[in-house]
Amino acid sequence: MVSSKCTVMSQALMSAVIAVLFASCRCQYEPTWESIDSRPLPAWFDQAKFGIFVHWGVFSVPSFGSEWFWWYWKGQKMKAYVDFMERNYPPEFQYQDFAPQFTAEFFDAKQWAEIFAASGAKYVVLTTKHHEGFTLWGSKYSWNWNAVDVGPKRDLVGEVADALRAQGDLRLGLYHSLFEWFHPLFLQDAANVFTTNQFPTAKTLPELYEIVTKYKPEVLWSDGDGNAPDKYWNSTGFLAWLYNDSPVRDTVVTNDRWGYGSICKHGGYYTCSDRYNPGHLLPHKWENCMTIDQKSWGYRRDAELKDYLTIEQLLATLVETVSCGGNLLMNVGPTHDGRIAPIFEERLRQVGQWLGVNGEAIYNSSAWRAQNDSTTPGIWYTWKPKENAIYAVFLQWPSSGYVALNEPVVSQQKTVVALLGYSKPLDWQPLKPTGLKVSLPQLSYGQMPCYWAWTLRLTGAA
């Protein structure tokens, strides 16, 4: 799959153009999508490539089925959830009764930050409030339904923010749900077909202003429009303030979930759907938000080993996403007592080990004119035009002892091929009409620069 020269050139020049724009003036944005969408994406986000998503809340207490537990139990009344509650809790038990059990007694924000840093991630997006409405900070707009008033009795958002910044190389992102399943003001507005806006005026917008001014996130990850349009949420009005007057106006990045119909159409970068991975280059910056547990974003006690993606699957997703111009946002779900389960920690540290060797092909890279190889499967490309370097990541070590790359145009006088993590240049032969056949070194398992996917760097190729 090959992109146009125009698209590739625009991506290659993006960082330089954005730097000039921000240096020369600070634009004033109007509360219209035309104006909001004209804002250049801050360059750091495209350079980062990899972030961690964290789904944590009252839903982590039942930790059964999904983070949508309350809705599936009381909204859709799904049999598995109803039966679970009937087997394990008294008839009068309400969802709110889970909140005091959201204890976080083993939560250590510094430990979390160390694990996230070890993963190689450059930003972390924490759920500050999911659709259940429970806020992980002491919001004055969510009285007695927040982590300071009940449960942990701690400002969990503040602790995470401080720990990430102390780590030094991690940017803070905050997830916030626009709607809440069972809030009476939202239900009343919905009954009025959103001709009234009591809920966003009294709840959603004050919370958004509160978390931005208090915690200064550099990613604001909006979600959950409740089928209400952006005008109901006053999304463009809020975003105009965010980009013009907020304390993070120059660096903050936003996604596309700002009201019904806005997804994959408006906002700083596109998500389009959960687990979005188009497999080809897009003209607009995008993010693949996905989760290590394939069945849930929150922690599940009923998860089986087969439900978790393997490190090979995770790295394949990372490489494909970055090759196609996207960022990967990889989700973990902590337990109600604040632990990141060992299987999540293992996967994150494995990704970090891989990036320690192959990060040169990921961070600060650009999409190349070809995203994957036209002939050899399992090969994905990135490039760095300033370094005149093309990177080819191959997901399987071939038993033949060589890799055929059919996309690069090579020169026997100029092209040098290296295996990242291996000290000697590799021998290669040209292919016709284009490409090259690279001979791989004969290495034992213990001699491998990494264990799951490998990267060839080509310099002096086109």
C-alpha positions in Angstrom: 0.0 0.0 0.0 1.7 3.2 -1.2 0.8 6.7 -0.3 1.0 9.8 -2.6 4.2 11.9 -2.6 2.1 14.9 -1.5 0.9 13.1 1.7 4.4 11.9 2.5 6.0 15.3 2.0 3.3 16.9 4.1 4.1 14.6 7.0 7.8 15.0 6.6 7.5 18.8 6.8 4.8 18.8 9.5 7.1 19.3 12.5 9.0 22.2 10.9 5.9 24.0 9.8 4.3 23.6 13.2 7.4 25.0 14.9 7.4 28.1 12.7 3.7 28.6 13.2 3.9 28.6 17.0 7.1 30.7 17.0 5.7 33.4 14.8 2.3 33.9 16.4 -0.4 32.5 18.6 -3.5 32.1 16.6 -6.9 32.9 18.2 -9.4 30.2 17.5 -13.1 30.7 17.1 -15.7 28.4 18.5 -16.4 26.8 15.1 -15.1 23.4 13.8 -13.6 25.2 10.8 -11.4 27.3 13.1 -10.8 24.5 15.7 -9.7 22.1 13.0 -7.3 24.5 11.6 -5.0 24.3 14.6 -1.8 22.5 13.9 -1.2 19.4 15.9 1.7 20.0 18.4 4.7 18.2 17.1 5.5 16.2 20.2 2.5 14.0 19.8 3.5 12.6 16.3 7.0 12.2 17.6 5.9 10.2 20.6 4.2 7.3 18.8 3.4 5.2 21.9 1.3 5.8 24.9 -0.4 3.9 27.8 -4.1 4.0 28.5 -5.3 3.3 32.0 -9.0 2.3 32.8 -9.6 2.5 36.5 -12.7 3.2 38.5 -15.5 1.7 40.6 -16.0 -0.9 37.8 -12.6 -2.3 39.0 -14.3 -3.6 42.1 -16.7 -6.1 40.6 -14.1 -6.6 37.8 -16.4 -8.9 36.0 -17.1 -8.9 32.3 -16.4 -5.3 31.4 -15.9 -1.7 32.6 -19.5 -1.2 31.4 -20.6 -3.4 34.3 -23.2 -1.0 35.7 -24.8 -0.5 32.3 -24.9 -4.1 31.4 -26.4 -5.0 34.8 -28.9 -2.2 35.3 -29.3 -0.7 31.8 -29.3 -3.6 29.4 -30.0 -6.2 32.2 -27.7 -8.7 30.5 -28.3 -12.2 32.0 -24.6 -12.9 32.8 -24.3 -9.7 34.9 -27.7 -10.1 36.6 -26.8 -13.7 37.5 -23.4 -12.6 38.8 -25.0 -10.1 41.2 -27.7 -12.6 42.3 -25.1 -15.2 43.1 -22.7 -13.0 45.0 -24.5 -10.0 46.5 -27.7 -9.4 48.5 -30.9 -8.2 46.7 -30.7 -4.7 48.0 -27.1 -4.1 46.8 -26.6 -1.1 44.5 -23.8 -0.2 42.2 -23.0 2.7 44.5 -22.2 0.2 47.2 -19.1 -0.9 45.3 -17.5 2.6 45.8 -16.3 2.1 49.4 -14.6 -1.1 48.2 -12.6 0.8 45.6 -9.8 1.1 48.2 -6.6 1.5 46.2 -4.6 0.5 49.3 -1.7 -0.9 47.2 -1.7 2.0 44.7 1.7 3.5 44.4 1.9 6.2 41.7 5.7 6.1 41.6 5.6 2.4 40.9 3.1 2.9 38.1 5.3 5.7 36.6 8.3 3.4 36.7 6.5 0.6 34.9 5.1 3.1 32.3 8.6 4.6 31.7 10.1 1.1 31.4 7.5 0.3 28.6 9.0 3.0 26.4 5.7 5.0 26.3 5.9 8.8 26.0 2.5 9.7 27.4 -0.1 8.2 29.7 -3.8 8.7 29.5 -5.6 8.1 32.8 -9.4 7.7 33.1 -10.5 10.6 35.4 -14.2 9.7 35.0 -15.8 6.9 33.0 -19.5 6.7 32.0 -20.3 5.7 35.6 -19.6 9.3 36.7 -17.2 8.5 39.5 -14.3 11.0 39.4 -10.8 10.0 40.4 -10.2 13.4 41.9 -12.2 15.4 44.4 -14.4 17.2 42.0 -16.7 19.7 43.6 -19.2 18.9 40.8 -19.4 15.2 41.8 -20.2 15.4 45.5 -19.7 12.1 47.4 -19.2 10.3 44.1 -15.4 10.8 43.8 -12.2 9.2 45.1 -11.6 11.8 47.8 -15.0 11.6 49.4 -15.4 7.9 49.2 -13.2 4.8 48.7 -9.5 5.7 48.5 -10.0 9.1 50.1 -7.2 10.3 47.8 -6.7 12.5 44.8 -5.7 9.7 42.5 -5.4 12.0 39.4 -3.0 14.3 41.3 -0.8 11.5 42.5 -0.5 10.0 39.0 0.2 13.5 37.5 2.9 14.2 40.0 4.6 10.8 39.5 4.6 11.0 35.8 6.2 14.4 35.8 8.8 13.3 38.3 9.7 10.5 36.0 10.8 13.1 33.5 9.9 11.7 30.1 6.2 11.0 30.4 3.5 13.4 29.4 0.2 13.5 31.3 -3.1 12.7 29.4 -6.5 12.6 31.0 -9.6 10.7 29.7 -13.0 12.2 30.6 -16.4 10.9 29.7 -18.8 13.6 28.5 -22.0 11.7 29.5 -23.0 9.5 32.5 -25.3 6.6 32.1 -27.7 7.3 34.9 -27.2 10.9 35.9 -30.7 12.4 36.3 -29.8 15.7 34.6 -28.5 13.8 31.5 -31.5 11.6 31.4 -33.8 14.6 31.5 -31.9 16.3 28.7 -32.1 13.1 26.7 -35.8 12.9 27.3 -36.0 16.5 25.9 -34.1 15.4 22.8 -31.2 17.5 24.0 -33.1 20.8 23.5 -32.1 21.5 27.1 -28.5 21.3 28.4 -28.7 21.2 32.1 -26.2 18.3 32.4 -23.2 19.8 30.4 -23.7 23.2 32.0 -23.8 21.8 35.6 -21.5 18.8 35.3 -19.5 18.1 32.2 -18.1 21.5 31.3 -17.2 22.5 34.8 -15.4 19.2 35.3 -13.4 19.7 32.1 -12.3 23.3 33.1 -11.5 21.9 36.5 -9.1 19.1 35.4 -7.4 21.3 32.8 -6.6 24.1 35.1 -5.7 21.9 38.1 -3.7 19.1 36.4 -2.6 20.7 33.1 -2.8 17.6 30.8 -1.1 17.5 27.5 -3.6 15.0 26.1 -7.3 15.5 26.7 -9.1 12.3 25.6 -12.8 12.9 25.4 -15.3 10.1 25.1 -19.0 9.1 25.5 -21.2 11.6 23.7 -24.4 9.8 24.8 -25.7 10.3 21.2 -25.9 14.0 21.8 -24.5 16.5 19.2 -21.5 18.7 19.8 -23.7 21.8 20.2 -25.3 20.2 23.2 -21.9 19.8 24.8 -20.6 23.2 23.6 -17.5 21.4 22.4 -16.2 24.1 20.1 -16.7 26.7 22.8 -14.6 24.7 25.3 -12.0 23.8 22.7 -11.6 27.5 21.7 -10.9 28.2 25.4 -8.5 25.2 25.6 -6.5 26.4 22.6 -6.6 30.1 23.3 -6.5 30.7 27.1 -5.9 27.4 29.0 -2.5 26.8 30.7 -1.7 24.1 28.2 -2.9 26.0 25.0 0.4 25.5 23.2 1.0 21.8 23.9 -2.3 20.1 24.5 -3.6 17.5 22.0 -7.2 16.4 21.7 -9.0 13.6 20.1 -12.2 13.5 18.0 -14.9 12.4 20.4 -16.7 15.7 21.1 -20.3 14.9 20.2 -22.3 12.6 18.0 -21.0 12.8 14.4 -17.6 14.4 15.3 -15.6 11.1 15.5 -13.1 10.7 12.7 -14.2 14.1 11.4 -13.2 16.8 14.0 -10.5 17.3 16.6 -6.7 17.2 16.9 -6.3 13.6 15.9 -8.7 10.9 14.9 -9.6 7.6 16.8 -12.5 6.7 14.5 -13.3 3.6 16.6 -11.8 1.5 19.4 -9.0 -0.7 18.2 -8.8 1.4 15.0 -6.0 0.1 12.7 -6.7 0.9 9.0 -3.6 -0.7 7.7 -2.8 2.1 5.3 -1.7 5.8 5.5 -4.3 8.4 6.3 -4.1 12.1 5.5 -4.9 13.1 9.1 -3.0 12.1 12.3 -4.7 9.2 14.1 -4.4 7.0 17.1 -5.0 3.3 17.6 -6.4 2.9 21.1 -6.5 -0.8 22.0 -6.3 -3.0 25.0 -4.0 -5.9 26.1 -7.1 -7.8 27.4 -9.0 -8.2 24.2 -12.4 -8.4 26.0 -12.3 -5.5 28.4 -10.6 -2.1 29.1 -11.0 -2.5 32.9 -9.5 -5.3 35.0 -11.4 -8.6 34.9 -11.1 -11.3 37.5 -12.7 -13.7 35.0 -10.1 -13.2 32.3 -8.3 -16.2 30.8 -4.8 -16.3 29.5 -6.0 -16.6 25.9 -7.7 -13.3 26.3 -4.4 -11.4 26.6 -2.5 -10.4 23.5 0.9 -11.9 23.2 4.0 -9.7 23.0 4.3 -10.7 19.3 0.8 -9.5 18.6 1.4 -6.3 20.5 4.6 -5.5 18.6 3.0 -6.3 15.3 0.2 -3.8 16.2 2.7 -1.2 17.3 4.8 -1.5 14.1 1.9 -1.5 11.7 0.3 1.5 13.5 3.4 3.6 13.4 4.2 2.6 9.8 0.8 3.9 8.8 1.3 7.2 10.5 -0.6 6.5 13.7 0.2 6.5 17.5 -0.5 3.4 19.6 -2.4 3.8 22.9 -2.1 0.5 24.7 -4.5 -0.1 27.6 -4.1 -1.7 31.0 -6.7 -2.1 33.7 -5.5 -1.9 37.3 -7.2 -3.8 40.2 -9.5 -2.1 42.7 -6.7 -2.0 45.2 -4.3 -0.2 42.9 -2.1 -3.0 41.4 -1.0 -3.4 37.8 -1.4 -7.1 37.4 1.9 -9.0 36.6 0.7 -10.0 33.1 0.1 -6.3 32.2 3.5 -5.4 33.7 5.2 -8.1 31.8 3.8 -7.1 28.5 4.7 -3.4 29.1 8.3 -4.2 30.1 8.6 -6.5 27.1 7.6 -3.6 24.8 10.1 -1.4 26.5 12.9 -4.0 26.0 12.0 -4.1 22.3 12.0 -0.3 22.0 15.3 -0.2 23.8 16.8 -1.8 20.7 14.4 -0.8 17.9 13.1 2.6 19.1 15.2 4.3 16.5 12.7 3.1 13.9 9.7 4.2 15.9 10.3 7.5 17.8 10.4 10.7 15.7 9.9 8.6 12.5 7.7 9.4 9.6 5.6 7.2 7.3 7.5 6.2 4.2 6.1 6.2 0.6 5.4 2.5 1.2 3.9 1.3 4.4 4.5 -2.5 4.0 6.4 -4.6 1.5 4.6 -5.3 -1.8 6.0 -8.9 -2.0 7.3 -10.1 1.3 4.6 -10.3 4.0 5.2 -9.1 7.6 7.5 -6.2 6.7 6.6 -2.7 7.7 8.6 0.5 6.8 9.3 3.8 8.5 11.9 6.5 7.7 13.8 9.5 8.9 14.4 11.9 6.0 17.0 14.0 7.8 19.1 10.9 8.5 18.4 9.5 5.0 17.4 6.3 6.8 14.7 3.8 5.9 13.7 1.2 8.5 12.2 -2.2 7.6 10.8 -4.1 10.6 10.3 -7.8 9.9 8.1 -9.7 12.3 9.5 -13.2 11.7 13.1 -14.3 11.5 13.3 -16.2 8.2 14.6 -19.8 8.2 16.2 -19.0 4.8 18.7 -16.7 6.5 17.9 -13.7 4.3 15.2 -11.0 4.0 14.0 -9.7 0.6 13.0 -6.0 0.6 11.3 -5.1 -2.7 10.4 -1.4 -2.1 13.7 0.4 -1.6 15.8 1.7 -4.5 19.4 0.9 -3.6 22.9 1.7 -4.8 25.7 -0.7 -4.4 28.1 2.2 -3.9 26.0 4.1 -1.3 23.6 1.8 0.4 24.6 0.4 3.9 22.4 -2.1 5.7 22.5 -2.6 9.5 20.5 -4.8 11.9 19.6 -2.6 14.9 21.3 -4.0 18.0 24.0 -5.8 16.0 27.4 -4.2 15.5 28.4 -5.2 12.0 27.0 -4.1 8.7 25.1 -6.7 6.7 25.9 -8.1 3.3 23.2 -7.6 0.6 22.6 -8.1 -3.1 20.4 -6.1 -5.4 17.1 -7.4 -6.7 15.4 -6.7 -10.0 13.7 -4.4 -10.9 14.2 -2.8 -7.4 15.0 -3.9 -3.9 17.6 -6.0 -2.2 18.2 -9.3 -0.6 19.8 -8.9 2.9 21.8 -11.8 4.4 21.2 -12.1 8.1 23.9 -13.1 10.6 23.8 -16.6 12.0 22.9 -16.0 15.7 21.9 -18.2 18.5 18.9 -17.3 20.5 21.0 -15.7 23.2 22.9 -13.6 20.7 19.8 -12.1 19.2 19.6 -8.3 19.6 15.9 -8.9 20.5 13.5 -11.8 20.6 10.3 -10.9 18.7 10.8 -8.5 15.8 13.8 -7.1 14.1 14.7 -3.9 12.3 17.0 -3.3 9.3 18.3 0.3 8.8 19.1 1.3 5.2 21.1 4.4 4.6 21.9 5.6 1.1 18.7 4.2 -0.4 15.7 5.9 -1.9 
